[in-house]
Amino acid sequence: MSIWNKILLVLIFLASLVFFHAAARTVKTYKYWANLADQFEKKLQERRAEIVRLQTADHEHPLDDKTVGVQQLHIDLGRVLASRGRIWTKCEKKRAAPDTKSGFMEVAISTDDSNAFAKNMLLYAFEEGDDQSPGKYLGEFRVDAVSQQQVVLASTTQLVGSLTKNVTESKAPWVLYEMMPTDEHEAFTNMPEDQRKWTSEEFVKDGQDYEGLKQDQRELVRQGKLEVDGKKLRPLRDYLAIFRACEMHRTLFVDRLESARRDTGYLEAAKLESVQQEAAVEKEKTQVDKELARAQTELKAVASLQATRQNMLNTFQRLVQQAIATNLKYAQEFARLQKEAADRVDRRARAMAQFGPGAH
């Protein structure tokens, strides 16, 4: 064998090793991509099955996270939309004119769907919330007038101070509801974390408790049972009835307050009159006190004069007694003298009668 044949055989051997390595690499690459394709096919089937479940899952056959599919969500959304009435969002308040005497308020808002409003339609107004503010209830209004892109609303009741403040100070867009939103346990399930910070703990816990119930348990809750397997759910509230009851109680309170104010006015007037009468009586009392002091002074003077007159009377009585005694003494002496004179006259008369006129 020549040297060139040997060189050719060596080259062929080396080339066979190269091709063998390339074939091995090709087989290994094919196996790798075949396994990867099988994995993708399996994942694709899983995703397709998950998509089907996401579309068809209902309340009886929910997903693993207790949620329902798109079709059931469309059904639930249709039910909710049918029972909630129409909603108008992004309504801008143009002006608010409260009547301080009557307590009613007239509000003008702008909307792109003014043709949907009818005169005397009842609407429930809310302020749209955001991350900084949860929004506020603004009251019940009646459509008073409708013009192009503007609706004039009038409050159906006398707004309390807090509602008046909410309406006049509102700067965020309004949301108008044709029907008062209803309270539901489902409204607070699957609540995002960023919304829980401005939601009351009562509603957050209620949504979490309701979320953990099975479909048959949720049906019991819908029937009015508020305790299921030891879990107590909050009772649902009829906010329209609550607001109207509050309005009725507020009206009664305002009536009682006005009555109390009138009574207070009467009492204040009576108090003022009594104060005036008291002042007049006090003035009369002062005058009487002065007259009494003067009368007492005069009484003392009269008493002093009476004492003086009494002393004089006593003196005069004593002098009179003395005069009477002296007069009595003089009378007795006069009587004695008169008797003696009479006796002398009698003796002389008898003597004259016995002895004649010349007898002594």
C-alpha positions in Angstrom: 0.0 0.0 0.0 1.4 3.3 -1.0 1.8 6.2 1.3 -0.9 8.1 -0.4 -3.4 5.4 0.2 -2.5 5.4 3.9 -2.9 9.2 4.0 -6.3 8.8 2.3 -7.4 6.2 4.8 -6.4 8.5 7.7 -8.2 11.4 6.2 -11.3 9.2 5.6 -11.2 8.1 9.3 -10.8 11.6 10.5 -13.7 12.7 8.3 -15.9 9.8 9.6 -15.2 11.0 13.2 -16.2 14.5 12.3 -19.4 13.3 10.6 -20.1 11.0 13.5 -19.8 13.8 16.0 -22.1 16.0 13.8 -24.7 13.2 13.6 -24.6 12.8 17.4 -25.0 16.5 17.9 -27.9 16.5 15.4 -29.7 13.6 17.2 -29.1 15.3 20.6 -30.5 18.7 19.2 -33.5 16.9 17.7 -34.2 15.2 21.0 -33.9 18.5 22.9 -36.2 20.4 20.6 -38.6 17.4 20.5 -38.8 17.4 24.3 -39.2 21.2 24.3 -42.0 20.9 21.7 -43.8 18.3 23.8 -43.5 20.5 26.9 -44.9 23.5 24.9 -47.7 21.3 23.5 -48.6 20.2 27.0 -48.6 23.7 28.4 -50.6 24.9 25.4 -53.2 22.3 26.1 -53.2 23.3 29.7 -53.6 27.0 28.7 -56.4 26.0 26.3 -58.2 24.1 29.1 -57.6 27.0 31.5 -59.1 29.4 28.9 -62.1 27.1 28.5 -62.5 27.0 32.3 -62.1 30.8 32.5 -64.9 31.1 30.0 -67.3 28.4 31.3 -66.7 28.3 35.1 -69.9 29.2 37.0 -71.0 29.3 40.6 -71.6 25.6 40.9 -68.2 24.8 39.3 -65.9 27.7 40.3 -62.2 28.1 39.6 -59.6 27.1 42.2 -59.6 30.7 43.6 -63.4 30.5 44.0 -64.0 32.9 41.1 -66.3 32.3 38.1 -65.7 32.5 34.4 -66.3 35.2 31.8 -69.6 33.9 30.7 -70.9 33.7 34.2 -69.5 37.2 34.9 -71.4 38.5 31.8 -74.6 36.9 33.2 -74.0 38.4 36.7 -73.1 41.7 35.1 -76.3 41.7 33.2 -78.3 40.9 36.3 -76.5 43.7 38.2 -77.0 46.2 35.4 -80.7 45.2 35.1 -81.3 45.8 38.8 -79.2 48.9 39.3 -80.7 51.1 36.7 -78.8 53.6 34.5 -75.7 55.4 35.7 -74.2 58.7 34.4 -70.6 59.2 35.3 -68.2 62.2 34.9 -70.9 64.8 35.5 -69.3 68.2 36.2 -71.0 70.5 38.8 -71.4 74.0 37.3 -73.1 75.8 40.2 -74.9 75.1 43.4 -77.4 77.6 44.8 -78.7 76.7 48.3 -81.8 78.4 49.6 -81.0 79.4 53.2 -84.7 79.9 54.1 -86.2 76.8 52.7 -83.2 74.5 53.0 -83.6 73.2 49.4 -80.8 73.4 46.8 -80.6 73.8 43.0 -77.6 72.3 41.2 -76.6 72.6 37.6 -74.4 69.9 36.1 -73.0 69.3 32.6 -73.1 65.9 30.9 -72.7 64.6 27.4 -75.8 62.5 27.7 -78.4 65.1 28.7 -81.0 63.6 26.3 -81.3 60.6 28.6 -82.8 62.8 31.4 -86.4 63.5 31.8 -88.1 66.2 33.8 -89.1 65.1 37.4 -86.8 62.1 37.2 -85.4 61.1 40.6 -81.6 60.7 40.8 -79.2 59.8 43.5 -76.0 61.8 43.4 -72.5 60.6 44.6 -69.1 62.2 44.3 -66.6 60.1 42.4 -63.9 58.7 44.7 -60.2 58.3 44.0 -57.1 57.0 45.9 -57.2 60.1 48.1 -60.9 60.3 48.9 -63.5 57.5 48.8 -66.3 59.8 47.5 -69.4 61.0 49.2 -73.2 60.8 49.1 -74.7 64.1 48.0 -78.4 63.5 48.3 -81.6 62.8 46.3 -82.4 65.2 43.5 -85.2 65.7 41.0 -84.6 66.8 37.4 -86.0 70.3 37.2 -84.9 71.3 33.7 -82.9 69.8 30.8 -81.0 71.7 28.2 -78.2 71.0 25.8 -75.4 69.4 27.7 -76.7 70.7 31.0 -79.2 69.4 33.6 -80.7 71.4 36.5 -81.3 69.4 39.6 -83.4 70.3 42.7 -83.1 68.6 46.0 -86.2 66.7 47.0 -85.7 67.4 50.7 -84.2 70.0 52.9 -80.5 69.1 52.9 -78.8 68.8 56.2 -75.7 70.8 56.9 -73.3 68.0 56.1 -74.9 67.3 52.7 -75.1 71.0 51.9 -71.4 71.3 52.6 -70.6 68.2 50.5 -72.5 69.6 47.6 -71.2 73.2 47.7 -67.6 72.1 48.3 -67.6 69.2 45.8 -64.9 69.6 43.1 -64.7 66.0 41.8 -67.0 64.7 39.1 -70.4 63.4 40.1 -72.0 60.0 39.5 -75.8 60.0 39.1 -77.8 56.8 39.7 -81.3 56.2 38.5 -81.7 53.8 41.4 -80.1 53.8 44.8 -77.2 51.3 44.8 -78.0 48.1 46.7 -75.9 46.6 49.4 -74.4 43.2 48.5 -71.9 40.8 50.0 -70.4 40.2 46.6 -69.5 43.9 46.2 -66.6 43.5 48.6 -65.1 40.2 47.5 -61.8 40.1 45.7 -61.2 43.7 46.7 -57.8 45.1 45.5 -55.3 45.9 48.2 -55.1 49.6 47.3 -58.9 50.0 47.8 -59.0 48.4 51.2 -57.2 51.3 52.9 -60.2 53.6 52.5 -62.9 50.9 53.0 -64.3 50.2 56.4 -62.9 47.0 58.1 -66.5 45.8 58.5 -67.0 45.6 54.7 -63.5 44.2 54.0 -64.0 41.4 56.5 -67.5 40.7 55.1 -66.1 40.4 51.6 -63.4 38.0 52.9 -65.9 35.9 54.8 -68.3 35.7 51.9 -65.5 34.9 49.5 -64.7 31.8 51.5 -68.2 30.4 51.3 -69.2 27.7 48.8 -72.0 28.2 46.3 -74.6 26.4 48.4 -73.6 28.4 51.4 -73.8 31.6 49.4 -77.4 30.6 48.4 -78.3 30.3 52.1 -76.9 33.8 52.6 -79.0 35.1 49.7 -82.0 33.6 51.4 -81.4 35.7 54.5 -79.3 33.4 56.7 -76.4 35.5 58.1 -74.6 32.7 60.0 -73.1 29.8 58.0 -70.8 27.2 59.6 -70.0 29.5 62.5 -69.2 32.5 60.2 -71.3 35.5 60.9 -71.9 37.9 58.0 -73.1 41.5 58.4 -76.7 42.2 57.7 -77.3 44.0 54.4 -78.6 47.5 54.6 -81.3 49.3 52.5 -79.6 52.6 52.2 -82.5 54.3 50.5 -84.8 53.4 53.4 -82.0 54.4 55.9 -81.6 57.8 54.2 -85.3 58.5 54.1 -85.8 57.4 57.7 -82.9 59.7 58.7 -84.6 62.5 56.7 -87.9 61.8 58.4 -86.2 61.9 61.8 -84.3 65.0 60.8 -87.5 66.7 59.8 -89.1 65.8 63.0 -86.0 67.0 64.9 -86.1 70.3 62.9 -89.8 70.7 63.8 -89.1 70.0 67.5 -86.1 72.3 67.3 -88.1 75.1 65.8 -90.8 74.5 68.4 -88.2 74.6 71.1 -86.7 77.8 69.6 -90.2 79.4 69.6 -90.8 78.3 73.1 -87.3 79.6 74.0 -88.3 82.9 72.4 -91.5 83.0 74.4 -89.6 82.2 77.5 -87.0 84.8 76.8 -89.8 87.4 76.2 -91.5 86.3 79.4 -88.1 86.4 81.2 -87.5 89.9 79.8 -91.0 90.9 80.9 -90.4 89.4 84.3 -87.1 91.2 84.6 -88.8 94.5 83.7 -91.6 93.7 86.2 -89.0 92.8 88.7 -87.2 96.1 88.0 -90.5 98.0 88.4 -91.3 96.1 91.6 -87.8 96.8 92.8 -88.3 100.5 92.0 -91.6 100.5 93.8 -90.0 98.6 96.7 -87.3 101.3 96.9 -90.0 104.0 96.8 -91.9 102.2 99.5 -88.7 101.8 101.6 -88.2 105.5 101.3 -91.8 106.2 102.3 -91.5 103.6 105.1 -88.4 105.4 106.3 -90.1 108.7 106.2 -93.2 107.2 107.9 -91.0 105.7 110.5 -89.3 109.1 111.0 -92.7 110.7 111.2 -93.9 107.9 113.6 -90.9 108.6 115.8 -91.7 112.4 115.7 -95.4 111.6 116.5 -94.4 109.2 119.3 -92.1 111.9 120.7 -94.9 114.5 120.4 -97.3 112.0 121.9 -95.0 111.4 124.8 -94.7 115.2 125.3 -98.5 115.6 125.1 -98.9 112.6 127.4 -96.6 114.3 130.0 -98.5 117.5 129.6 -101.8 115.6 129.9 -100.5 113.9 133.0 -99.5 117.3 134.4 -102.8 118.8 133.5 -104.7 115.9 135.0 -102.7 116.3 138.1 -103.4 120.0 138.2 -107.0 119.3 137.4 -107.1 116.8 140.3 -105.5 119.4 142.5 -107.9 122.0 141.3 -110.8 119.7 141.9 -109.5 118.9 145.4 -109.1 122.7 146.0 -112.5 123.4 144.6 -113.9 120.6 146.7 -112.3 122.1 149.7 -113.5 125.6 148.7 -117.0 124.2 148.2 -117.0 122.5 151.6 -115.8 125.7 153.2 -118.4 127.7 151.2 -121.1 125.2 152.2 -120.0 125.5 155.8 -120.0 129.3 155.6 -123.3 129.2 153.8 -124.7 126.9 156.5 -123.3 129.2 159.2 -124.9 132.2 157.4 -128.1 130.3 157.1 -128.0 129.4 160.8 -127.3 133.0 161.7 -130.1 134.2 159.5 -132.4 131.7 161.1 -131.5 132.7 164.6 -131.9 136.4 163.8 -135.2 135.6 162.1 -136.4 133.7 165.2 -135.1 136.4 167.4 -136.9 139.1 165.5 -140.0 137.0 165.5 -139.8 136.6 169.3 -138.6 139.9 170.4 -139.6 142.3 167.7 -137.6 144.3 165.3 -135.7 146.2 167.9 -134.3 143.0 169.5 -130.7 142.2 169.0 
